[in-house]
Amino acid sequence: MPYELYYWPSIQGRGEFVRLALEEAGADYVDVARRRGGGMDAMLRLLDRKTAAHLPFAPPFLKAGKLLIGQTANILLYLGSRHGLAPANEAGRLWAHQLQLTIADLVVEAHDTHHPIASGLYYEDQRPEAKRRAFSRRPRSSCRLARFCSAGR
């Protein structure tokens, strides 16, 4: 049975990390919301369910048999151990998971630089605040990125 990936059809964002892992693994999967004829509705119906025990809060999420797994880092932790995308030992898997969580932090910082007031506002509507945010985050992000890039050495 193929995996079912649920993520917004026109946004690469956090779901793209999951798509890349599925592709790298050569896994059989369906990108549900990108299907023609109701894929987006299927995703929203699943999120609105009242009966599931462990509903995700928001996309991306992955249906793997009876499991419904939410959060990019959690999905990647699951896929990594099942498809040889992560180290076999626990310490290595946890290190890979830690790196993914660091990536998630960097993605949030980059996003919030362009949308420091609200995600629903266009960048142009918050440009002065975005500029202030970018300069205030630069030293921290640079340090994180440098540490991240040297992690595999």
GIMO-V466727 format. One record per residue. N is the residue number from 0. RES is the residue in one small letter. BURIAL is b if it has 9 or more other ideal C-beta (glycine too) atoms within 8 Angstrom, else e. Layout:
[[N;RES;BURIAL] [N;RES;BURIAL]]
This chain:
[[0;m;e] [1;p;e] [2;y;b] [3;e;b] [4;l;b] [5;y;b] [6;y;b] [7;w;e] [8;p;b] [9;s;e] [10;i;e] [11;q;e] [12;g;e] [13;r;b] [14;g;b] [15;e;e] [16;f;b] [17;v;b] [18;r;b] [19;l;e] [20;a;b] [21;l;b] [22;e;e] [23;e;e] [24;a;b] [25;g;e] [26;a;b] [27;d;e] [28;y;b] [29;v;e] [30;d;b] [31;v;b] [32;a;b] [33;r;e] [34;r;b] [35;r;e] [36;g;e] [37;g;e] [38;g;b] [39;m;e] [40;d;e] [41;a;b] [42;m;b] [43;l;e] [44;r;e] [45;l;b] [46;l;b] [47;d;e] [48;r;e] [49;k;e] [50;t;e] [51;a;e] [52;a;e] [53;h;e] [54;l;b] [55;p;b] [56;f;e] [57;a;e] [58;p;b] [59;p;b] [60;f;b] [61;l;b] [62;k;b] [63;a;e] [64;g;e] [65;k;e] [66;l;e] [67;l;b] [68;i;b] [69;g;b] [70;q;b] [71;t;b] [72;a;b] [73;n;b] [74;i;b] [75;l;b] [76;l;b] [77;y;b] [78;l;b] [79;g;b] [80;s;e] [81;r;e] [82;h;b] [83;g;e] [84;l;b] [85;a;b] [86;p;e] [87;a;e] [88;n;e] [89;e;e] [90;a;e] [91;g;b] [92;r;b] [93;l;e] [94;w;b] [95;a;b] [96;h;b] [97;q;e] [98;l;b] [99;q;b] [100;l;b] [101;t;b] [102;i;b] [103;a;b] [104;d;b] [105;l;b] [106;v;b] [107;v;e] [108;e;b] [109;a;b] [110;h;b] [111;d;b] [112;t;b] [113;h;e] [114;h;b] [115;p;b] [116;i;e] [117;a;e] [118;s;e] [119;g;e] [120;l;b] [121;y;e] [122;y;b] [123;e;e] [124;d;e] [125;q;b] [126;r;e] [127;p;e] [128;e;b] [129;a;b] [130;k;e] [131;r;b] [132;r;b] [133;a;b] [134;f;e] [135;s;e] [136;r;b] [137;r;e] [138;p;e] [139;r;e] [140;s;b] [141;s;e] [142;c;e] [143;r;b] [144;l;b] [145;a;e] [146;r;e] [147;f;b] [148;c;e] [149;s;e] [150;a;e] [151;g;e] [152;r;e]]
